[in-house]
Amino acid sequence: MSDQPLLTIDAIGRKCPIPIIMLAGRIREVPIGSVIAVTADDPAARSDIPSWCRMKMQEFVAEVPLSQGSAFHIRRMY
């Protein structure tokens, strides 16, 4: 399984919960076992995205710092 995202959702400049809503709406666009990334600069995303992953039983893979915000990598588990 690759940890490279197949799809990146740009949520820079959007306040939570918008990045989560965008992720929830698009996670099915990648195959099970693949990684989707959400780029966000809202500090709440740092806790909200891993929490959403636990709640939805998706795997939170990593937070990758960017020049603006971070890319949050999530593996689709089902």
N, CA, C and O atoms as a GROMACS GRO file, in nm:
protein
  312
    1MET      N    1   0.085  -0.119   0.000
    1MET     CA    2   0.000   0.000   0.000
    1MET      C    3   0.088   0.124   0.000
    1MET      O    4   0.182   0.136   0.079
    2SER      N    5   0.057   0.215  -0.088
    2SER     CA    6   0.134   0.339  -0.096
    2SER      C    7   0.079   0.441   0.002
    2SER      O    8  -0.042   0.448   0.025
    3ASP      N    9   0.169   0.521   0.060
    3ASP     CA   10   0.126   0.630   0.146
    3ASP      C   11   0.117   0.762   0.069
    3ASP      O   12   0.088   0.867   0.127
    4GLN      N   13   0.142   0.756  -0.063
    4GLN     CA   14   0.128   0.876  -0.144
    4GLN      C   15  -0.020   0.900  -0.174
    4GLN      O   16  -0.089   0.808  -0.220
    5PRO      N   17  -0.070   1.021  -0.149
    5PRO     CA   18  -0.213   1.046  -0.173
    5PRO      C   19  -0.249   1.035  -0.320
    5PRO      O   20  -0.176   1.083  -0.407
    6LEU      N   21  -0.362   0.970  -0.347
    6LEU     CA   22  -0.415   0.962  -0.483
    6LEU      C   23  -0.494   1.088  -0.516
    6LEU      O   24  -0.507   1.126  -0.633
    7LEU      N   25  -0.546   1.153  -0.412
    7LEU     CA   26  -0.632   1.270  -0.430
    7LEU      C   27  -0.599   1.368  -0.319
    7LEU      O   28  -0.583   1.329  -0.203
    8THR      N   29  -0.589   1.496  -0.353
    8THR     CA   30  -0.568   1.600  -0.252
    8THR      C   31  -0.684   1.699  -0.258
    8THR      O   32  -0.719   1.750  -0.364
    9ILE      N   33  -0.742   1.724  -0.142
    9ILE     CA   34  -0.851   1.820  -0.128
    9ILE      C   35  -0.791   1.948  -0.072
    9ILE      O   36  -0.730   1.946   0.035
   10ASP      N   37  -0.809   2.059  -0.142
   10ASP     CA   38  -0.755   2.188  -0.097
   10ASP      C   39  -0.857   2.259  -0.010
   10ASP      O   40  -0.957   2.311  -0.060
   11ALA      N   41  -0.831   2.262   0.121
   11ALA     CA   42  -0.920   2.332   0.215
   11ALA      C   43  -0.847   2.448   0.282
   11ALA      O   44  -0.890   2.495   0.388
   12ILE      N   45  -0.737   2.494   0.221
   12ILE     CA   46  -0.664   2.610   0.276
   12ILE      C   47  -0.759   2.730   0.278
   12ILE      O   48  -0.828   2.759   0.180
   13GLY      N   49  -0.760   2.799   0.392
   13GLY     CA   50  -0.846   2.917   0.405
   13GLY      C   51  -0.988   2.885   0.450
   13GLY      O   52  -1.067   2.976   0.475
   14ARG      N   53  -1.020   2.756   0.462
   14ARG     CA   54  -1.156   2.717   0.505
   14ARG      C   55  -1.151   2.681   0.653
   14ARG      O   56  -1.058   2.615   0.699
   15LYS      N   57  -1.251   2.724   0.727
   15LYS     CA   58  -1.259   2.697   0.871
   15LYS      C   59  -1.329   2.564   0.895
   15LYS      O   60  -1.421   2.526   0.822
   16CYS      N   61  -1.284   2.493   0.998
   16CYS     CA   62  -1.353   2.370   1.036
   16CYS      C   63  -1.497   2.406   1.074
   16CYS      O   64  -1.519   2.511   1.135
   17PRO      N   65  -1.594   2.322   1.039
   17PRO     CA   66  -1.576   2.184   0.992
   17PRO      C   67  -1.570   2.167   0.841
   17PRO      O   68  -1.583   2.055   0.793
   18ILE      N   69  -1.552   2.274   0.765
   18ILE     CA   70  -1.555   2.261   0.618
   18ILE      C   71  -1.453   2.158   0.565
   18ILE      O   72  -1.490   2.078   0.480
   19PRO      N   73  -1.326   2.158   0.613
   19PRO     CA   74  -1.233   2.055   0.562
   19PRO      C   75  -1.283   1.912   0.586
   19PRO      O   76  -1.264   1.824   0.502
   20ILE      N   77  -1.348   1.888   0.702
   20ILE     CA   78  -1.402   1.755   0.733
   20ILE      C   79  -1.517   1.722   0.638
   20ILE      O   80  -1.526   1.610   0.588
   21ILE      N   81  -1.604   1.818   0.615
   21ILE     CA   82  -1.718   1.796   0.526
   21ILE      C   83  -1.668   1.765   0.386
   21ILE      O   84  -1.722   1.677   0.318
   22MET      N   85  -1.564   1.837   0.341
   22MET     CA   86  -1.506   1.812   0.208
   22MET      C   87  -1.447   1.670   0.202
   22MET      O   88  -1.465   1.599   0.104
   23LEU      N   89  -1.375   1.631   0.310
   23LEU     CA   90  -1.316   1.497   0.317
   23LEU      C   91  -1.425   1.390   0.314
   23LEU      O   92  -1.417   1.295   0.236
   24ALA      N   93  -1.527   1.407   0.396
   24ALA     CA   94  -1.635   1.308   0.404
   24ALA      C   95  -1.706   1.292   0.269
   24ALA      O   96  -1.747   1.182   0.231
   25GLY      N   97  -1.718   1.403   0.198
   25GLY     CA   98  -1.787   1.399   0.069
   25GLY      C   99  -1.707   1.335  -0.042
   25GLY      O  100  -1.764   1.294  -0.144
   26ARG      N  101  -1.575   1.326  -0.025
   26ARG     CA  102  -1.491   1.281  -0.137
   26ARG      C  103  -1.409   1.156  -0.110
   26ARG      O  104  -1.344   1.106  -0.201
   27ILE      N  105  -1.410   1.104   0.014
   27ILE     CA  106  -1.322   0.990   0.046
   27ILE      C  107  -1.352   0.869  -0.041
   27ILE      O  108  -1.263   0.788  -0.068
   28ARG      N  109  -1.477   0.855  -0.086
   28ARG     CA  110  -1.512   0.739  -0.169
   28ARG      C  111  -1.458   0.749  -0.312
   28ARG      O  112  -1.474   0.656  -0.391
   29GLU      N  113  -1.394   0.861  -0.344
   29GLU     CA  114  -1.334   0.876  -0.478
   29GLU      C  115  -1.202   0.800  -0.489
   29GLU      O  116  -1.151   0.781  -0.599
   30VAL      N  117  -1.146   0.755  -0.376
   30VAL     CA  118  -1.022   0.676  -0.381
   30VAL      C  119  -1.054   0.533  -0.342
   30VAL      O  120  -1.146   0.510  -0.262
   31PRO      N  121  -0.980   0.435  -0.396
   31PRO     CA  122  -1.007   0.295  -0.362
   31PRO      C  123  -0.974   0.265  -0.216
   31PRO      O  124  -0.892   0.333  -0.155
   32ILE      N  125  -1.038   0.164  -0.161
   32ILE     CA  126  -1.009   0.119  -0.025
   32ILE      C  127  -0.860   0.086  -0.017
   32ILE      O  128  -0.805   0.021  -0.106
   33GLY      N  129  -0.796   0.131   0.091
   33GLY     CA  130  -0.652   0.109   0.110
   33GLY      C  131  -0.567   0.223   0.057
   33GLY      O  132  -0.447   0.230   0.086
   34SER      N  133  -0.628   0.314  -0.020
   34SER     CA  134  -0.554   0.428  -0.074
   34SER      C  135  -0.560   0.547   0.020
   34SER      O  136  -0.642   0.552   0.112
   35VAL      N  137  -0.471   0.643  -0.005
   35VAL     CA  138  -0.459   0.761   0.081
   35VAL      C  139  -0.517   0.883   0.010
   35VAL      O  140  -0.494   0.906  -0.109
   36ILE      N  141  -0.591   0.960   0.087
   36ILE     CA  142  -0.644   1.089   0.042
   36ILE      C  143  -0.582   1.195   0.133
   36ILE      O  144  -0.562   1.169   0.251
   37ALA      N  145  -0.551   1.311   0.080
   37ALA     CA  146  -0.492   1.418   0.160
   37ALA      C  147  -0.588   1.537   0.164
   37ALA      O  148  -0.657   1.566   0.067
   38VAL      N  149  -0.588   1.604   0.278
   38VAL     CA  150  -0.662   1.730   0.294
   38VAL      C  151  -0.559   1.835   0.334
   38VAL      O  152  -0.493   1.820   0.437
   39THR      N  153  -0.546   1.941   0.255
   39THR     CA  154  -0.459   2.051   0.295
   39THR      C  155  -0.546   2.154   0.366
   39THR      O  156  -0.649   2.197   0.314
   40ALA      N  157  -0.503   2.193   0.486
   40ALA     CA  158  -0.581   2.287   0.567
   40ALA      C  159  -0.487   2.371   0.652
   40ALA      O  160  -0.381   2.326   0.694
   41ASP      N  161  -0.530   2.495   0.677
   41ASP     CA  162  -0.450   2.583   0.763
   41ASP      C  163  -0.528   2.628   0.886
   41ASP      O  164  -0.479   2.712   0.962
   42ASP      N  165  -0.648   2.575   0.907
   42ASP     CA  166  -0.722   2.603   1.030
   42ASP      C  167  -0.660   2.519   1.141
   42ASP      O  168  -0.655   2.396   1.128
   43PRO      N  169  -0.612   2.581   1.251
   43PRO     CA  170  -0.549   2.502   1.357
   43PRO      C  171  -0.639   2.391   1.411
   43PRO      O  172  -0.588   2.289   1.460
   44ALA      N  173  -0.770   2.407   1.404
   44ALA     CA  174  -0.863   2.304   1.453
   44ALA      C  175  -0.851   2.174   1.374
   44ALA      O  176  -0.882   2.067   1.425
   45ALA      N  177  -0.805   2.184   1.249
   45ALA     CA  178  -0.794   2.063   1.165
   45ALA      C  179  -0.698   1.961   1.228
   45ALA      O  180  -0.714   1.840   1.209
   46ARG      N  181  -0.598   2.010   1.301
   46ARG     CA  182  -0.497   1.922   1.362
   46ARG      C  183  -0.561   1.821   1.458
   46ARG      O  184  -0.514   1.708   1.470
   47SER      N  185  -0.667   1.861   1.526
   47SER     CA  186  -0.737   1.768   1.615
   47SER      C  187  -0.863   1.711   1.550
   47SER      O  188  -0.900   1.596   1.574
   48ASP      N  189  -0.930   1.793   1.468
   48ASP     CA  190  -1.058   1.749   1.410
   48ASP      C  191  -1.042   1.635   1.311
   48ASP      O  192  -1.124   1.542   1.311
   49ILE      N  193  -0.940   1.639   1.226
   49ILE     CA  194  -0.925   1.535   1.123
   49ILE      C  195  -0.891   1.399   1.186
   49ILE      O  196  -0.955   1.300   1.151
   50PRO      N  197  -0.792   1.390   1.279
   50PRO     CA  198  -0.770   1.260   1.344
   50PRO      C  199  -0.893   1.210   1.421
   50PRO      O  200  -0.921   1.090   1.423
   51SER      N  201  -0.967   1.302   1.484
   51SER     CA  202  -1.088   1.263   1.558
   51SER      C  203  -1.193   1.205   1.463
   51SER      O  204  -1.256   1.104   1.493
   52TRP      N  205  -1.211   1.271   1.348
   52TRP     CA  206  -1.306   1.222   1.249
   52TRP      C  207  -1.264   1.082   1.202
   52TRP      O  208  -1.348   0.994   1.186
   53CYS      N  209  -1.134   1.063   1.180
   53CYS     CA  210  -1.084   0.932   1.136
   53CYS      C  211  -1.118   0.823   1.239
   53CYS      O  212  -1.163   0.714   1.202
   54ARG      N  213  -1.097   0.852   1.367
   54ARG     CA  214  -1.130   0.753   1.471
   54ARG      C  215  -1.280   0.725   1.472
   54ARG      O  216  -1.322   0.609   1.482
   55MET      N  217  -1.359   0.830   1.462
   55MET     CA  218  -1.504   0.815   1.466
   55MET      C  219  -1.554   0.734   1.347
   55MET      O  220  -1.646   0.653   1.360
   56LYS      N  221  -1.494   0.756   1.230
   56LYS     CA  222  -1.538   0.692   1.106
   56LYS      C  223  -1.458   0.566   1.073
   56LYS      O  224  -1.476   0.507   0.966
   57MET      N  225  -1.368   0.526   1.162
   57MET     CA  226  -1.284   0.408   1.144
   57MET      C  227  -1.203   0.413   1.014
   57MET      O  228  -1.190   0.313   0.943
   58GLN      N  229  -1.150   0.532   0.984
   58GLN     CA  230  -1.054   0.549   0.875
   58GLN      C  231  -0.918   0.567   0.942
   58GLN      O  232  -0.911   0.606   1.059
   59GLU      N  233  -0.811   0.538   0.870
   59GLU     CA  234  -0.678   0.547   0.931
   59GLU      C  235  -0.614   0.684   0.907
   59GLU      O  236  -0.595   0.726   0.793
   60PHE      N  237  -0.582   0.754   1.018
   60PHE     CA  238  -0.506   0.878   1.006
   60PHE      C  239  -0.360   0.841   0.987
   60PHE      O  240  -0.301   0.779   1.076
   61VAL      N  241  -0.301   0.877   0.874
   61VAL     CA  242  -0.165   0.833   0.841
   61VAL      C  243  -0.060   0.932   0.890
   61VAL      O  244   0.034   0.893   0.958
   62ALA      N  245  -0.077   1.061   0.857
   62ALA     CA  246   0.028   1.158   0.889
   62ALA      C  247  -0.022   1.300   0.871
   62ALA      O  248  -0.117   1.327   0.799
   63GLU      N  249   0.048   1.390   0.941
   63GLU     CA  250   0.034   1.533   0.916
   63GLU      C  251   0.166   1.579   0.857
   63GLU      O  252   0.271   1.564   0.920
   64VAL      N  253   0.161   1.634   0.736
   64VAL     CA  254   0.282   1.678   0.667
   64VAL      C  255   0.280   1.831   0.662
   64VAL      O  256   0.196   1.890   0.595
   65PRO      N  257   0.374   1.898   0.734
   65PRO     CA  258   0.376   2.044   0.733
   65PRO      C  259   0.400   2.100   0.593
   65PRO      O  260   0.483   2.048   0.518
   66LEU      N  261   0.328   2.206   0.561
   66LEU     CA  262   0.346   2.277   0.433
   66LEU      C  263   0.385   2.421   0.464
   66LEU      O  264   0.384   2.463   0.580
   67SER      N  265   0.420   2.496   0.361
   67SER     CA  266   0.454   2.637   0.385
   67SER      C  267   0.334   2.711   0.441
   67SER      O  268   0.349   2.805   0.519
   68GLN      N  269   0.214   2.670   0.403
   68GLN     CA  270   0.091   2.724   0.460
   68GLN      C  271   0.006   2.607   0.507
   68GLN      O  272  -0.045   2.530   0.426
   69GLY      N  273  -0.009   2.593   0.638
   69GLY     CA  274  -0.089   2.484   0.692
   69GLY      C  275  -0.019   2.350   0.682
   69GLY      O  276   0.104   2.342   0.684
   70SER      N  277  -0.099   2.244   0.672
   70SER     CA  278  -0.048   2.108   0.665
   70SER      C  279  -0.131   2.026   0.569
   70SER      O  280  -0.244   2.060   0.536
   71ALA      N  281  -0.071   1.915   0.524
   71ALA     CA  282  -0.147   1.814   0.448
   71ALA      C  283  -0.174   1.699   0.545
   71ALA      O  284  -0.081   1.644   0.604
   72PHE      N  285  -0.299   1.665   0.561
   72PHE     CA  286  -0.339   1.556   0.649
   72PHE      C  287  -0.371   1.435   0.562
   72PHE      O  288  -0.459   1.441   0.477
   73HIS      N  289  -0.297   1.326   0.584
   73HIS     CA  290  -0.313   1.206   0.501
   73HIS      C  291  -0.402   1.105   0.573
   73HIS      O  292  -0.380   1.073   0.690
   74ILE      N  293  -0.502   1.057   0.503
   74ILE     CA  294  -0.600   0.963   0.559
   74ILE      C  295  -0.608   0.843   0.465
   74ILE      O  296  -0.622   0.858   0.344
   75ARG      N  297  -0.600   0.721   0.523
   75ARG     CA  298  -0.615   0.600   0.442
   75ARG      C  299  -0.760   0.552   0.451
   75ARG      O  300  -0.814   0.534   0.561
   76ARG      N  301  -0.822   0.533   0.335
   76ARG     CA  302  -0.959   0.481   0.332
   76ARG      C  303  -0.957   0.333   0.370
   76ARG      O  304  -0.889   0.253   0.306
   77MET      N  305  -1.030   0.297   0.474
   77MET     CA  306  -1.028   0.160   0.525
   77MET      C  307  -1.148   0.076   0.479
   77MET      O  308  -1.143  -0.046   0.484
   78TYR      N  309  -1.256   0.140   0.434
   78TYR     CA  310  -1.371   0.064   0.386
   78TYR      C  311  -1.447   0.147   0.284
   78TYR      O  312  -1.548   0.102   0.230
   0.00000   0.00000   0.00000
